[in-house]
Amino acid sequence: MAVQVTLRPLEYEDLVDVKRWYNDPTTLTMIGHTPKSLTAIEEMVEQMEQTGAEIYVIESRQHDKLGWIHLTSINQSHGRAEIGLMLDREHQGQGHGEAAMLQMLSYAFDHLRLNKVYLTTRGINEKAKGLYEKLGFKIEGTFKDHCFVNGKYYDTYFMSLFESDWRH
């Protein structure tokens, strides 16, 4: 049986959870950011919302908060948007990310009628890259030795999924 999740709009009271997910040491390594205060998280989300981003909390059937997912840089004229996903480390590897991505991709292609959804991911984040490839994303470009993590350089991948490939 496939994992089921619900996507619901991000609310102000969710920002404490976003801060916790964002500041997890492993997550920081995978996404390449520094820890953020609650005020910085609020400002980041506010900036996203001002540009028309679609931001959702991922919940289990029991209403546990599992992570968040968003579409940013939505450009209707060119039919594209960037997708981002972050899961609580305790809920990774259980199919929740895939279920959330499938829902968000369906929303992007069916509701927003986009042609392309894209993302970037670091080479160190092999689980994420594997998930994106499983969903049909292809590498369009590689930024060689683009990030430095724990004493080593890693590539960053620019990946995309086109609506026509999504349908097949």
C-alpha positions in Angstrom: 0.0 0.0 0.0 1.4 3.4 -1.0 2.2 5.9 1.7 -0.4 8.6 2.0 0.3 12.2 3.1 -1.7 15.4 3.1 -0.4 18.7 2.0 -1.9 21.7 3.8 -1.0 25.4 3.6 1.8 26.5 5.9 0.5 28.4 9.0 2.4 30.8 11.3 2.4 28.2 14.1 4.2 25.8 11.8 7.3 28.0 11.6 8.7 26.5 14.9 8.7 23.1 13.1 10.2 24.5 10.0 13.0 25.9 12.1 13.6 22.5 13.8 13.7 20.7 10.4 15.9 23.4 8.8 18.4 23.4 11.7 18.9 19.7 11.9 22.7 19.2 11.5 22.3 16.5 8.8 19.8 18.6 6.9 22.1 21.6 7.0 24.9 19.5 5.5 22.6 18.2 2.8 21.1 21.6 1.8 24.2 23.7 2.5 22.9 26.4 4.7 23.7 27.7 8.1 21.3 27.5 11.0 18.5 30.1 11.1 16.7 31.8 14.0 13.0 31.8 14.1 13.0 35.4 13.0 15.1 34.4 9.9 12.8 31.6 9.1 9.8 34.0 9.3 11.6 36.4 7.0 12.5 33.6 4.5 8.9 32.4 4.4 7.5 35.9 4.1 9.8 36.6 1.1 8.7 33.3 -0.5 5.0 34.2 0.0 5.5 37.7 -1.4 6.7 36.2 -4.6 3.6 33.9 -4.9 5.2 30.7 -3.7 3.0 27.7 -2.9 4.1 26.4 0.5 2.6 23.4 2.2 3.2 21.3 5.4 3.4 17.6 4.8 1.2 15.6 7.3 0.7 12.0 8.0 -2.8 10.4 8.1 -2.5 10.9 11.9 -1.8 14.6 11.4 1.9 14.4 12.4 4.0 17.1 10.7 6.5 15.4 8.5 8.1 18.3 6.6 7.3 20.9 4.1 7.3 21.3 0.3 7.0 24.3 -1.9 6.9 25.7 -5.4 8.9 28.9 -5.8 9.9 31.0 -8.8 6.6 30.2 -10.4 6.6 31.7 -13.8 3.3 31.2 -15.7 4.6 33.0 -18.8 7.4 30.5 -19.2 5.6 27.5 -17.6 8.1 26.7 -14.9 8.6 26.6 -11.2 11.2 25.4 -8.7 10.3 22.7 -6.2 11.7 22.2 -2.8 11.3 19.5 -0.2 12.4 19.1 3.4 11.5 16.2 5.7 12.0 15.8 9.3 15.0 13.3 9.6 12.8 10.9 11.6 10.4 10.5 8.6 12.9 10.1 5.8 13.2 6.9 3.8 9.6 5.9 4.5 8.0 7.1 1.3 6.6 10.4 2.6 8.8 12.5 0.4 7.8 10.6 -2.7 4.1 10.9 -1.8 4.4 14.6 -1.2 6.4 15.2 -4.4 3.8 13.2 -6.4 1.0 15.4 -5.0 2.9 18.6 -5.6 3.9 17.6 -9.2 0.3 16.8 -9.9 -0.7 20.2 -8.7 2.1 21.9 -10.8 1.2 20.1 -14.0 -2.5 19.7 -13.7 -3.6 22.8 -11.8 -1.0 25.4 -12.6 -0.5 23.9 -16.1 3.3 24.2 -15.9 5.6 22.7 -18.5 8.7 22.2 -16.3 9.5 21.8 -12.6 13.1 22.0 -11.6 15.3 21.8 -8.6 18.9 21.7 -7.4 20.4 19.1 -5.1 23.9 18.5 -3.8 25.9 15.4 -4.9 26.3 14.5 -1.2 22.5 14.1 -0.9 22.3 10.7 -2.7 18.9 9.8 -1.2 17.3 12.9 -2.6 18.9 12.5 -6.0 17.7 8.9 -6.1 14.1 10.0 -5.2 14.1 12.7 -7.9 15.4 10.3 -10.5 12.8 7.7 -9.5 10.1 10.4 -10.1 11.5 11.1 -13.6 13.7 14.1 -13.0 16.8 14.2 -15.3 20.0 16.0 -14.7 20.2 19.1 -17.0 23.5 20.3 -15.7 26.2 19.6 -13.2 28.0 22.3 -11.3 31.3 20.6 -10.6 32.8 20.8 -7.1 30.1 23.4 -6.4 29.9 22.9 -2.6 32.4 22.1 0.2 31.1 19.8 2.9 33.1 18.2 5.7 36.4 18.7 4.0 35.4 17.6 0.5 34.0 19.2 -2.7 30.7 17.9 -4.1 28.9 18.5 -7.4 25.5 20.3 -7.4 22.9 18.9 -9.9 20.3 21.0 -11.7 17.5 18.6 -12.4 14.1 19.0 -14.1 11.0 17.2 -15.0 8.8 18.1 -18.0 5.1 17.7 -18.1 5.3 15.5 -21.2 7.6 13.1 -19.3 5.4 13.2 -16.2 2.5 11.9 -18.3 4.4 8.8 -19.6 
